Amino acid sequence: MNMTSLSPPSRWKLIAGFLAIFLIWGSTYLAIRFAVQTLPPFSMSGARFLIAGLVLYLWAWGRDGVRPSWRYWGTASVIGALMMLIGMGSVAWVAQWVPSGLTALFIAITPAWMVLIIWLWQDAGRPGWRVWSGLLIGLMSMSILIGPGNMDGSPVRLIHLGILLFSTICWVVGSLYSRHAAQPASQRQFTAMIMLTGGIWLLLTGGIAGEWNQFDPAQVSWPSLLAFAYLTSIGSLLVFTVYVWLMHVTSPAHVATHAYVNPVVAVLLGWLIGGEALTIQIALAATGIIIGVILMVSDKPGKRVTAEENRPLVSIETIPEGVVEMGVGKEEEESCAAG
């Protein structure tokens, strides 16, 4: 089925689609926290992406009937290392100590890196006052959570912040590289290849870190198993399809609003379900970070940004956000922009 010829969807379908990317993507942070309580972080993430990638690859292969060349597997492995291993693996590892809501707040800075790296890498125009003001507000808001007076009592350590920020940068670099890298004609197949190679990277890292030797299946709890199943099926496969559909039937700028909503959902769910603290300090930081990101992505650079550079900004958590950016081809992007 050619998605570019889809008829306008009904209002309730659009509402259901946006609720899915708002709520489900925001809930994956808490799901990761439950999963890593009794499952090793790197191996859990690797198994998750291997299963999801294999299902998607078999579906794409059955539909397209084409085998990718080794050259494309090499490209996919580079992107998988940047986005899956460093990006997603870091989030799962840090989730062992950092509450899910705070992790989501730090990850919310991802769109800001997208704006800055596009400017540096692709000469998309000099950022205006909104970018610099948004960056300053975002960094000041983060300092509220790890300020000098709170280093001992805060659940967030400076090393955790550094790892999360580095993971967001790698995620953005991988996303930008995927837009220009050599890839097969089937974008769905390429998406599956990235998940598969990323899953292998994560499993290998888990083995090197000693997770395989220390893992005891008898110690795995039901909440961890349910969270793993949720991340694999709902977080990685169901919402992936919904996101691709929304990219073709509504404005990409509207779809990008998930970058602002997901952290709020994560903080609230962490408080309601996960028993995480919801303090004035966290509320102020969340407000400042979201305002900073909105300022940065609303900036109008001096040089016209191309349609490709103006695609929706991705969230680091959950495979659909980032991989679906790769799953939309250039011809499909043009149709999105036209719609």
N, C-alpha and C positions, 0 to 999 in steps of 0.2 A: 504493500500500500504506500502510495506516495503521500508523505505527510504534508507536502506543500500545497496539496489540493483539498485539505480538510475544510469542511464547512464550518461556519462560526459555531462555537459550542454554546450550550445553554448556560444561563447564569449560575444555576446550581452546580454544574460541573466545574465551572471556573472557581466558585467558592470552595468546593471540595478539594480541588487541586492546590489552591493556595493554602488551605488549612493543613494539607499534607506536608508541604515543604516548610511551613512555619512550625508546626507542632512536632512532626516526626524528626526533622533535622535538629530541632532544639532538644529533643528528648534523647538523642544518641549520646550526648555527653554523660548523662546519668547512667545510661545503659553500659557505657564503657566502664564507668566506675564500679558498677555491680559485677561486670564480667571479670575485671582484674582482681577482684577480691580473692578468688580461688583459682583463676586461670592465669598463666604467665602472659604478660602483656604483648611481647613480640610474637610469640607463637600463636596466641589467640587471634591477633590481628592478621597474621599470615594465613591461618586456616580460614578465617572469615573471607578474605579476599580471594583465596584460591577457590573456594566453593562457589562464591558469587561469580567470579571470572569464568570458571569452567561452565557453569550453567549458561551464561551469556554467550560464551564462545561457541558452544555446541548449537545454541539457537541461531546465532549468526551464520555458522558454517552450514547448518541445514537449510537456511534461507538463501544464502548467497552461493554456497558450494565452491568457495575459493579458499585456497591455502595461502597464507602470507609468506613472503620470502624471509630469509634469515636477516636481511637488512632491516626489515621492519621490526623484527623481534629485538634487534639491537637498540633501535630507537625507543621501543616500548620499555626496555629494561632500564634505560637511562631515566626516563620519566618516572617509571615505577620506583626507582631508587630515591629520586627527589621527593615525590609526592607521597608514596605509600610508606617507604621505609623511614625517611627522616620526618616527613610531615605527620602521617598517621601514627607511626611507631612511637614518636616522641609524645604525642597526646596520650596514648595508652600507657606509656611508661610513667609519665608525670601523674596520671590519674590515680596512681597508688598512694599519693600523698596529698594532692591538691583537690579540693572540692570541685565537683563538675561545673557548678555555676561560675566559679572564679576562672576555671580553665576556659570556659566559653567567652568570658569577658576579655581575656588576653588574646584569644583567637580572633575576636571581633576586629582587631587591628589589621587583619589580612587585606581588606579592600584598600586600606591606606598604603600598604606596601605595593599593591597593584598599581596605584596611581603613580607613586614615586619611581618604581622600576620601569614602567612604561615610558616615563619622561626621560630617564637616564639611558635606557636601552634603545628605545625606538624614536627618540627625539620628537615626542608627541606635543611639544609645546611647553614653555616654561610655566611651572605651577604659579598660581596666583596667591593672593593673601589667604584665601580659604584653605588651601593645602597646608600652608605653614601654620596658620592658626589652629586648624584641626589637629595637626601633628602635635603641636605644643599642648593643646587641651588633652589629647589622648594620653600623652606621656605623663602629664601632671596627674591625670586621673589614675593611671596605673601606680604612680608613686604613693597614692593614698593607701593602696593595699600593701605596699612593701616599704613604707616610709621608715626612716631610721628609728623612730620611736616604737615601731611595731614589728621590727625584725624578729624579736624573740617570741612574741605572742601570735604573730600572724601565721596562718597555715601555708602561706606562700613564701618560699625562700627565693633569694635572688637567683640562685642557680636554676630554679624551676622557671622563673620568668625568662631567663636567658635562653633556656632550651626551647620554650614555647615560641619566643620571638624568632629564633633561628629556624624553627620548623615552619613558621608561616612564610618566611622569606624563601625557603626551599620550595614550598608549595607553589608560591607565585612564579618563581623561576621555572619550575617544571610546567606550569600551566602555559606560560608565554612560549616556552620552547616547543610545546606540543602543537602550537598553532602554525609553526613554520617547518617542523621536522618532517622528514619523509615518512609517509604512512600509507597503508593500503587504502583501496577505494572504499571499502566498507568501514565506516566510522564505528559502527557497533562492534565489529571485529577488533578494531584497534583499541577500543575501550576495554574489551575483555582481555586483550593481550597485556595491557598496562596493569590490570588487576592481577592477572596470573603472574607476571614477572615481579610485581610488587609483593605479592604473597610469598613468592620464593625467597626474595631478599629478606623479608621479615622472618621467615622460618629459619633461614640460615643464621641470621643475627641471634635469634633465640637459642639456637644450638651453641653458637660461640659463647653466649652469655651464660651457658649452663642450665638453661631452662628445661631442656629435655631430660637431663639427669635428675633434676630436682622435682620434676612434675610427678605428682601422685594422683591418678584418676580417682582414687577413693576419697580424696579430700575435696573434690569439686562439689560445690553446693548447687542446689536447684536454681537459686536466683542467678548465679553465674551462667548456668546452662541456658536458662530462659533469655538472659540478656544477650548471650552469644547468638542464639537463634533469631532474636529480634534484630540485631545488628546485621546479620547475614541476609535475612529474607526481606524484612520490611525496610531497613535502613539502606541496604545496598541494591536491591532489585526493584521493589515496588516503587519507591520514590524516584528512582532513576527514570523509570518509564513516565511517571507523572511530570517530572521536570522537563524531559525532552518534549512531551506533548505541550506543556505550557509555553515553551520557547517558540513553538510554531503557531500558537493560536492567540497569543497576547503579546503585549509590549515587553521586550527584554528588560527595560528599565523597571517595569512593575515586578517582574520576577526577581530582580536584584534586591528587592526590599527584604528578602529573607535574611540578608546579612545584618539587618538592624533588629529583626524580631527574634532570631534564634538565641542570642545571648540572654534576652529577657525571659524567654521560655525556659532556658536551661537553669537560670537562677531560681525561678519560681518552682520548677519541678524538683530541683535539688533541695529546696526548703520544705516543700509539701510532702515529698515522698522519701527523699534521701536523708532527712533530718539535718540538713546543712544550715549553717547560720545565715540569717538575713538581717544584717545590721544597717544602720544609717551609713556607715563607712562603705559598705558594699553598694548600697543604693546610689550614693554620690558618685562612686567610681563608675558604676554602670551608666549613669546618666552622662557623665563627662565623656566616657569612651564612645558611646553611641553618637553624641553630638559631634565629637571630633571626626568620626568616620563620615557622618553625613556631610560635614563641611568639606572634607577632602574630596569625596566622590562627586560633589555638586560643583566643583570648580570648573571654570571654563578656560582651558588653556589658550594661549595666543595662537597656536597653530591648530588647524582643524584636525581632529582625531578621526581616524578611519573607522569604518563600520566594524572591522574586526577588533580594533582596540576598544571599541565602545560596547563590547559584549558584557553581559551581566557579570559582576564580580563574584568570585567563588568564596565559599566558606571552607575552612580547612577540615572541619569534621565531616565525617561520612563520605564514602566514596562517590555518591552521586553528584555532590556539588562540584567537585573538581573534574571528575571523569566525564561528566555529561558535557562540560565545556569542550572536551575533545570529541565527544560523540556527535557534535553538530558540524557538518561540513560547511565549506565556504559557500556553496550554492544555497544551502539551507539558511545560512546566516543572512544572505541577501534577502531571502523571502521573509525572514523575521523582521529585518529592518524595514522592509516595504510594508509589512503589516502593522 
